[in-house]
Amino acid sequence: MTSYLVDSSAWILSFSRSPPLRLKEILSEALDQDAVQTCGVIVAELLQGCRHANERRTLRDHFDSLHYLEWSESDWVTLGESSAQLRGQGVTVPLTDLIIVHLAIKNSSTILHRDRHFELIAKHLPLREEKV
């Protein structure tokens, strides 16, 4: 089973009234297989979008059951090198997306997303991504 690092763009879409069927299928299967991951950047992005404390509390409770990918000091160096490589190839993307990319590559995860930056990055780095 593939491990999915689910980007905030996919989570937000999954919370909508009518999320894409493919997204629902992937998330359902991955959750059943205990193969859903998250990280600090994604959690922070989602929490900032909550309208009130109850939403934030519910979100935190749900995310407590996911696999949390950790960040180390050496990851910053690797991130900087990857960012410099991309810029050298004319690709400039948000640092938050590069953090998510680095964690996905480091943990052999597939990023589940709805963000064009990940498709662009995957053309230059060994990133597995699936757009929904």
SVG drawing of the C-alpha trace seen along z (x, -y; Angstrom):
<svg xmlns="http://www.w3.org/2000/svg" viewBox="-22 -32 45 34">
<polyline fill="none" stroke="black" stroke-width="0.4" points="0.0,0.0 1.2,-3.5 1.7,-5.9 0.1,-9.2 1.3,-12.6 -2.0,-14.4 -1.5,-18.1 -3.8,-20.7 -5.1,-21.4 -6.5,-17.8 -7.8,-17.9 -9.7,-21.1 -11.2,-19.6 -12.1,-16.5 -14.0,-18.6 -16.2,-20.2 -19.8,-19.2 -19.0,-17.2 -15.3,-16.1 -14.1,-14.3 -14.9,-10.5 -11.2,-9.6 -10.1,-11.7 -12.7,-10.0 -11.7,-6.5 -8.0,-7.2 -8.4,-8.7 -10.9,-6.0 -8.5,-3.2 -5.4,-4.9 -7.1,-5.6 -8.3,-2.0 -4.8,-0.8 -3.3,-3.3 -1.3,-4.8 -2.0,-8.5 0.7,-10.9 0.9,-14.5 3.4,-17.1 3.6,-20.4 3.2,-22.6 0.0,-20.9 -1.5,-20.9 -0.6,-24.6 -2.1,-25.5 -5.4,-23.7 -5.6,-25.1 -5.2,-28.7 -8.3,-28.2 -10.6,-27.0 -13.3,-29.4 -13.5,-28.7 -11.9,-26.8 -14.3,-23.8 -13.2,-23.3 -9.6,-23.5 -10.1,-21.0 -11.9,-18.6 -9.2,-18.9 -6.4,-18.3 -8.2,-15.2 -8.5,-13.7 -4.9,-14.5 -3.7,-12.8 -4.4,-9.4 -2.3,-10.1 1.4,-9.3 3.3,-12.5 6.5,-13.0 9.3,-14.6 11.7,-17.3 15.4,-17.3 18.1,-19.9 19.9,-18.2 16.6,-18.4 17.0,-22.2 20.3,-21.7 18.8,-19.2 15.8,-21.5 18.1,-24.4 20.1,-22.3 16.8,-21.2 15.5,-24.7 18.8,-26.0 18.6,-23.2 15.1,-24.1 15.8,-27.8 18.8,-27.0 16.4,-25.4 14.0,-28.4 11.5,-26.9 10.4,-29.0 7.9,-27.5 6.7,-28.3 9.0,-27.1 6.1,-25.4 5.6,-23.2 9.3,-22.3 9.1,-21.3 6.2,-18.9 8.1,-17.6 11.3,-17.0 9.3,-15.0 7.6,-13.0 10.8,-12.1 12.6,-11.3 9.8,-9.0 9.0,-7.4 5.5,-8.9 3.2,-10.0 1.8,-13.5 -1.9,-13.6 -2.8,-17.1 -4.6,-19.7 -1.7,-22.1 0.1,-22.7 3.4,-23.3 3.9,-19.6 3.5,-18.6 6.1,-21.1 8.5,-20.0 8.1,-16.3 9.6,-17.2 12.9,-18.0 13.0,-16.0 12.3,-12.3 8.8,-13.1 5.8,-10.8 2.6,-12.9 -1.0,-12.3 -3.3,-15.2 -7.0,-14.8"/>
</svg>
